[in-house]
Amino acid sequence: MVHGLQVLAFTAPGATLFPHFIGEVFLSFIELSCTFLAEVHSGDTLYPALTITALEPRGDTGVVVTAATIHNQRGELVLSGQHKYLLRRTA
């Protein structure tokens, strides 16, 4: 069985195009939560996804909330959670 933190690492946005879109305005990664829903075993194929679910303006900054999910090769949801990022607002 694979440790849950190793599975969680698959939700890192660096493996997506997300950092290319927010690179100029990114300030910090401020929050993470997740639930481990099923076992992951060595050799499983994992399919992570980040989906923007909320934009929260806060003065000169804003928070982007993303849903983080991982499915395995059988289509089973093995992890569900969310990330929050603090971004600088642009004019």
FITOR-836586 format. One record per residue: residue number from 1; z, y, x of N, C-alpha, C in turn. Coordinates in nm, 3 decimals, decimal comma, padded with zeros to 5 digits, m for minus. Each point is the difference from the previous one (the first is absolute). Layout:
<sites>
  num       nw       nv       nu      caw      cav      cau       cw       cv       cu
  NUM        Z        Y        X        Z        Y        X        Z        Y        X
...
</sites>
This chain:
<sites>
  num       nw       nv       nu      caw      cav      cau       cw       cv       cu
    1   00,000  m00,116   00,084   00,000   00,116  m00,084   00,000   00,124   00,090
    2  m00,074   00,103  m00,043  m00,010   00,125   00,075   00,111   00,095  m00,045
    3   00,064   00,068   00,094   00,107   00,095  m00,031  m00,055   00,114  m00,086
    4   00,078   00,044  m00,097  m00,043   00,106  m00,092  m00,041   00,129   00,070
    5   00,068   00,037   00,108  m00,037   00,123   00,070  m00,137  m00,010   00,066
    6  m00,038  m00,121   00,040  m00,135  m00,019   00,054  m00,103   00,017  m00,112
    7   00,033  m00,047  m00,118  m00,090   00,016  m00,115  m00,010   00,148  m00,036
    8   00,113   00,068  m00,004   00,002   00,142  m00,032  m00,089   00,081   00,095
    9  m00,008  m00,040   00,125  m00,081   00,072   00,099  m00,147   00,007  m00,042
   10  m00,045  m00,092  m00,083  m00,138   00,001  m00,048  m00,028   00,120  m00,090
   11   00,105   00,069  m00,048  m00,022   00,118  m00,084  m00,013   00,127   00,082
   12   00,009  m00,008   00,132  m00,011   00,119   00,084  m00,133   00,069  m00,025
   13   00,002   00,130  m00,028  m00,124   00,070  m00,033  m00,099   00,009   00,116
   14   00,045  m00,021   00,122  m00,090   00,007   00,115  m00,115  m00,098  m00,005
   15   00,012  m00,102  m00,082  m00,108  m00,098  m00,014  m00,100   00,040  m00,107
   16   00,017   00,120  m00,058  m00,090   00,048  m00,105  m00,062   00,132   00,043
   17  m00,080   00,059  m00,087  m00,058   00,132   00,026   00,096   00,114  m00,036
   18   00,113  m00,032  m00,062   00,094   00,102  m00,045   00,037   00,101   00,110
   19   00,035  m00,044   00,122   00,036   00,097   00,105  m00,115   00,095   00,035
   20  m00,124  m00,044  m00,016  m00,114   00,086   00,030  m00,012   00,115  m00,101
   21   00,048  m00,024  m00,121  m00,006   00,103  m00,104   00,120   00,095   00,006
   22   00,114  m00,047   00,047   00,121   00,084   00,000   00,042   00,045   00,139
   23  m00,074  m00,037   00,102   00,040   00,026   00,138   00,036   00,144   00,030
   24  m00,077   00,095  m00,052   00,023   00,142   00,029   00,124   00,056  m00,070
   25   00,043  m00,063  m00,108   00,111   00,055  m00,079   00,124  m00,089  m00,002
   26  m00,006  m00,113   00,066   00,111  m00,095   00,002   00,120   00,061   00,072
   27   00,118  m00,005  m00,063   00,124   00,045   00,063   00,093  m00,116   00,032
   28   00,024  m00,090  m00,098   00,088  m00,113   00,027  m00,011  m00,108  m00,107
   29   00,040  m00,119   00,040   00,012  m00,114  m00,089   00,146   00,004  m00,045
   30   00,026   00,025  m00,129   00,137   00,030  m00,040   00,073  m00,110  m00,076
   31  m00,072  m00,094  m00,056   00,071  m00,102  m00,078  m00,085  m00,125  m00,015
   32   00,069  m00,114  m00,010  m00,065  m00,129  m00,019   00,093  m00,088  m00,081
   33  m00,057  m00,070  m00,095   00,076  m00,102  m00,072  m00,094  m00,115  m00,032
   34   00,054  m00,119  m00,011  m00,084  m00,113  m00,038   00,085  m00,116  m00,051
   35  m00,067  m00,087  m00,070   00,059  m00,124  m00,048  m00,088  m00,115   00,047
   36   00,061  m00,102   00,057  m00,072  m00,119   00,044  m00,001  m00,098  m00,118
   37  m00,118  m00,036  m00,044  m00,013  m00,075  m00,125  m00,034  m00,148   00,018
   38  m00,056  m00,036   00,114  m00,037  m00,140   00,024  m00,003  m00,025   00,150
   39   00,015  m00,126   00,037  m00,002  m00,037   00,142  m00,140   00,019   00,058
   40  m00,002   00,038   00,128  m00,123   00,008   00,077   00,016  m00,097   00,116
   41  m00,103  m00,080   00,023   00,005  m00,100   00,106  m00,105   00,029   00,106
   42   00,028  m00,042   00,122  m00,095   00,014   00,109  m00,134  m00,058  m00,044
   43  m00,106   00,073   00,021  m00,134  m00,044  m00,041  m00,045   00,058  m00,133
   44   00,092   00,058  m00,078  m00,040   00,065  m00,125  m00,088   00,121   00,031
   45  m00,091   00,030  m00,089  m00,082   00,121   00,009   00,061   00,102  m00,094
   46   00,027   00,121   00,054   00,065   00,104  m00,080  m00,096   00,115  m00,026
   47   00,009   00,055  m00,120  m00,085   00,110  m00,044   00,088   00,117  m00,043
   48   00,027   00,095   00,094   00,083   00,115  m00,034  m00,082   00,109  m00,067
   49   00,068   00,083  m00,080  m00,064   00,116  m00,062   00,102   00,112  m00,015
   50  m00,047   00,121   00,023   00,078   00,121  m00,028  m00,076   00,078  m00,105
   51   00,068   00,040  m00,107  m00,061   00,076  m00,109   00,083   00,124  m00,024
   52  m00,062   00,117   00,005   00,074   00,124  m00,027   00,039   00,001  m00,147
   53   00,130   00,016  m00,026   00,051  m00,002  m00,138   00,060   00,134  m00,044
   54   00,032   00,088   00,096   00,057   00,129  m00,038  m00,019   00,101   00,111
   55  m00,014   00,126  m00,041  m00,004   00,115   00,090   00,107   00,096  m00,049
   56   00,096   00,031   00,086   00,115   00,082  m00,039   00,005   00,127   00,084
   57  m00,050   00,114  m00,054   00,006   00,126   00,075   00,144   00,044   00,023
   58   00,026   00,054   00,121   00,134   00,050   00,037  m00,017   00,123   00,088
   59  m00,035   00,113  m00,059  m00,018   00,122   00,078  m00,118  m00,012   00,095
   60   00,028   00,018   00,130  m00,105  m00,008   00,101  m00,034  m00,143   00,040
   61   00,070  m00,096  m00,059  m00,026  m00,141   00,029  m00,021  m00,075  m00,131
   62  m00,026  m00,126   00,013  m00,011  m00,087  m00,117   00,022  m00,143   00,042
   63   00,033  m00,082  m00,097   00,023  m00,141   00,026  m00,111  m00,082  m00,066
   64  m00,057  m00,090   00,077  m00,096  m00,097  m00,052   00,073  m00,132  m00,014
   65  m00,004  m00,059  m00,119   00,062  m00,129  m00,026  m00,111  m00,104  m00,013
   66   00,014  m00,110   00,071  m00,099  m00,107  m00,010   00,069  m00,130  m00,042
   67  m00,065  m00,074  m00,087   00,043  m00,136  m00,030  m00,052  m00,089   00,112
   68   00,083  m00,088   00,049  m00,037  m00,094   00,105   00,007  m00,141  m00,058
   69  m00,110  m00,072   00,009  m00,001  m00,139  m00,048  m00,065  m00,090   00,104
   70   00,041  m00,125  m00,002  m00,064  m00,103   00,082  m00,018  m00,124  m00,086
   71  m00,123  m00,049  m00,003  m00,031  m00,127  m00,067  m00,037  m00,102   00,107
   72   00,022  m00,126  m00,030  m00,042  m00,106   00,093  m00,136  m00,055  m00,041
   73  m00,046  m00,101   00,071  m00,132  m00,057  m00,024  m00,013  m00,068  m00,137
   74   00,110  m00,027  m00,065  m00,003  m00,058  m00,135   00,011   00,107  m00,109
   75   00,000   00,128   00,042   00,010   00,109  m00,095   00,141   00,028  m00,046
   76   00,099  m00,063   00,062   00,141   00,021  m00,037   00,052   00,129   00,063
   77   00,070   00,080  m00,078   00,063   00,120   00,053   00,124  m00,042   00,078
   78   00,000   00,025   00,132   00,112  m00,042   00,084   00,092   00,116   00,038
   79  m00,049   00,124  m00,014   00,082   00,118   00,031  m00,045   00,114  m00,090
   80   00,097   00,074  m00,050  m00,027   00,119  m00,080   00,097   00,108   00,044
   81  m00,049   00,122   00,018   00,089   00,107   00,042  m00,067   00,135  m00,005
   82   00,059   00,096   00,072  m00,061   00,132   00,007   00,033   00,068   00,131
   83  m00,088   00,092   00,040   00,019   00,086   00,116   00,000   00,144  m00,049
   84   00,069   00,088   00,074  m00,007   00,144  m00,028  m00,026   00,073   00,132
   85  m00,093   00,096  m00,006  m00,039   00,078   00,116   00,014   00,148  m00,031
   86   00,054   00,075   00,094   00,010   00,144  m00,013  m00,121   00,063   00,068
   87  m00,072   00,083  m00,076  m00,120   00,065   00,052   00,014   00,151  m00,012
   88  m00,067   00,070   00,090  m00,008   00,145  m00,006  m00,109   00,034  m00,102
   89   00,030   00,092  m00,089  m00,100   00,044  m00,097  m00,098   00,095   00,064
   90  m00,125  m00,009  m00,039  m00,103   00,089   00,051  m00,044   00,093  m00,111
   91  m00,059   00,111   00,039  m00,043   00,100  m00,100  m00,118  m00,047  m00,080
</sites>
